[in-house]
Amino acid sequence: MLTICFALAAPLAGCTASAPATFDTDAPDGRIQAIVNAARADDRAAIRDLIDQLDSDDPAVRMLSIRTLERMTGETLGYRHSDPDHLRRAAVDRWVGWAEQGGHGS
């Protein structure tokens, strides 16, 4: 499933050459490329950035972030990218707690 997500996201990430591939760019395509890069490199240092992306307004950014987190950690902590805001917010809070505990438990 994750491979399919990245295959679909790859063309989106390359739509504009001007968007930097960073987590803090305003352009969703730049954030998508940063997520794809982190996933390809299995960059565990990016986990906190991926957690931050779970709050994105862009559903593709949220979906790729949770799939990458799941691949890296084996967890979703009940996060679903398509859930309503209040449910996503609760799951993001679980992810933040997970990270604050050093990536152990929720």
Buried (B, 14 or more C-beta within 10 A) or exposed (E): EEEEBBEEBEEBBBBEEEBBBEBEBEBBBBBBBBBBBBBEEEBEEBBBBBBBBBBBEBEBBBBBBBBBBBBBBEBBBEBEBEBEEEEBEEBBEBBBEBBEEEEEEE
